[in-house]
Amino acid sequence: MFISRVARAFVVAALAIGLGFAAGPQQAQADPLSEKVIIPAPCSASNPYDPAMSMTELRDGIAQNWGFQMVGSYWTDPTYRPLVKVIWQTLDAISCTPFLDTVHATTGGQLSLNATVVSGWPAGDYGLTKGNSVSLDFPQLLTSYQTDPGHVARLFVHELTHAYSLNRGDNPSYWVDFNRIYAKNGRFSNYGSDASEVMSEVVGFYVARCAANNPYAPSENDYYQFAKKIFGGKEFGPALGQPLVCDSATLAAQDEAKYAPAKAVAKAVSDQRAAVEQQQYAQAQAVVEALAKSREEARRQIESAQSSAPAGP
């Protein structure tokens, strides 16, 4: 175990140099992978990630915004800023759905997020490393981040889903529904050979649509519809079978093209309103000028009449 941790520390140090994290502990660093799309259609940002925030502010912000207890020193280690950013954005991306409320209700509002090193090869777990805690192996996840940033979001939601399904022993309706689908469809990804693990994979990949090797295809519609229900009907990407764009520049261009007609109409309406307002202003100005002229003419006539009037006795 000691050798394994030393090896991980060496890898993390090399990654830190590669990512340019050699500056002071509270400075935001440039991340060449930060523009990769992880969740193509997140909820509208209610708490946008701010790169100017310190690591301590980010840790405390996660606790305050989404109600988690934060455990582990890695949260404030600037080496792991890319992971904290993905976790922050993932939480914000699902915050308009009932998912997090259900997680907190199921776990008694005491769920913690533990940034640590997990024994063995898994990069995360729920309740094994620390009770009622989603434990994330930050050194291992930072390695995965280099080739697949979406892996971080997928695994994070995967472990949250284990917390979500903590009450599955009571056979709630979602568990009945899922087991019916699982009995018919079987495994979903290359990981997980029981219903609990498969459900976590189904939900994790549903959110992290751009994670590598995402199994979602039209043939997995049953699982897709199950996950969609878990998130209150919110979808995090296009419908199954439709092109999935995971490049930020292309996605931005598509959004621009998508909303171009509406923007054109809005501009036309705005221009027309401005023209009408300008015309109304000109008309009002003309009336004011006419009144001023009339007033001036009346004053002159009064003065003329007074000057021409015969003098008194």
PyMOL commands that set and color helices and strands:
alter all, ss='L'
color gray80, all
select helices_A, chain A and resi 2-19+55-66+73-76+78-93+99-106+138-145+149-170+173-185+195-207+218-230+248-308
alter helices_A, ss='H'
color red, helices_A
select strands_A, chain A and resi 69-71+112-116+124-126+133-137
alter strands_A, ss='S'
color yellow, strands_A
deselect
rebuild
show_as cartoon
